[in-house]
Structure formats: C-alpha cells, structure tokens
Amino acid sequence: MTRQWFTAVAVAEGLSLIALFGIAMPLKYGLGIEEATQVVGWIHGVMVFTYIIALWSTARVYEWSWAQTALGFVASLIPFAPFVFAKKLHG
C-alpha cells in the first residue's frame, strides 16, 4: 500500500511541476496572467509537501538508506524525475 501511495503522490507532484513550468510560468511571463502561478504554485507547494511526507514514510517502512531517501528528495526538484524514481520502486 505504501509504495502505491508514494507512486500516486510522485506522479501528482511531477504533474504539478510540469504544470507550473509548462503552463503557469508561460502564462505569467508571456501573457501577464499573474493568477496562473498563484494557483498552480500553491497546488505544487502542497504536492511537494505531500511528496516529502510520502517519501519519508515509504523510506521508513522499506528501510531505505539515507542515500536512497536523498535521491528521492532530489527527484522532487527535477522535472520528470519523480516519475522515474517512482517507476524504479516497482522494478
């Protein structure tokens, strides 16, 4: 259950990062729509926080090393990396 929850959160966090950089930022800086980053940025912030909680709980349940856990954290900072990290969990 924990891995499935983490995978779902990782995918949602990855999508929120893509939405922030791929949609909201161009709307803000290209078209001057400030609200785009306010809404999507807030959602992304919540998803990052949720990802960290999911990462921490999954790392504890499966007794990951600090290096594995740190890699999971770094993955939250790079577009598409949460997808890759979550996929590695399943094989």
RAZILIN-V652210 format. One record per residue. N is the residue number from 0. OMEGA is omega in degrees with one decimal (* if undefined). NEAR is the number of other C-alpha atoms within 8 Angstrom. D_FIRST is the distance of its C-alpha to the first C-alpha in whole Angstrom. Layout:
BEGIN
n = <N;N>
omega = <OMEGA;OMEGA>
near = <NEAR;NEAR>
d_first = <D_FIRST;D_FIRST>
END
This chain:
BEGIN
n = <0;1;2;3;4;5;6;7;8;9;10;11;12;13;14;15;16;17;18;19;20;21;22;23;24;25;26;27;28;29;30;31;32;33;34;35;36;37;38;39;40;41;42;43;44;45;46;47;48;49;50;51;52;53;54;55;56;57;58;59;60;61;62;63;64;65;66;67;68;69;70;71;72;73;74;75;76;77;78;79;80;81;82;83;84;85;86;87;88;89;90>
omega = <-176.6;179.4;178.9;177.4;179.3;179.8;179.1;178.9;179.5;178.8;179.3;178.7;177.7;178.3;179.3;177.0;177.2;177.9;-179.8;-176.3;-175.5;-176.9;-171.9;-178.8;175.9;177.3;-179.1;-173.1;179.1;-176.1;178.1;-179.9;-175.7;-174.9;-177.2;-178.9;178.3;-178.4;-176.8;177.5;177.9;178.4;179.2;178.2;176.6;-179.3;176.8;178.4;178.5;178.1;-179.5;177.4;179.2;178.3;-178.6;-178.1;178.4;178.6;178.9;-178.2;-176.2;175.8;177.3;174.3;176.6;179.7;178.2;-179.9;178.0;177.2;176.0;177.3;179.4;178.8;-179.8;-177.0;-173.9;178.1;179.9;-179.7;177.1;177.9;-179.6;-178.8;179.2;179.6;178.5;177.8;-175.0;173.9;*>
near = <4;8;8;7;9;13;10;8;12;12;11;9;14;14;8;12;10;11;10;13;9;8;9;12;12;10;12;13;8;7;7;7;8;8;7;12;12;8;8;12;10;9;9;12;8;8;12;10;8;9;13;9;8;11;12;9;9;11;11;8;7;6;6;9;7;6;7;8;12;8;8;11;10;8;11;13;7;8;10;8;11;15;10;8;10;12;9;7;7;5;4>
d_first = <0;4;6;5;6;9;10;11;12;14;16;17;18;20;21;23;24;26;27;29;30;31;32;33;35;37;37;38;41;42;43;43;40;39;36;34;33;33;30;28;28;27;24;24;24;21;19;20;19;16;15;17;15;11;13;14;11;10;13;14;11;12;15;16;20;22;23;19;18;22;21;18;20;23;21;21;25;25;25;23;22;18;18;19;17;14;15;16;13;12;16>
END
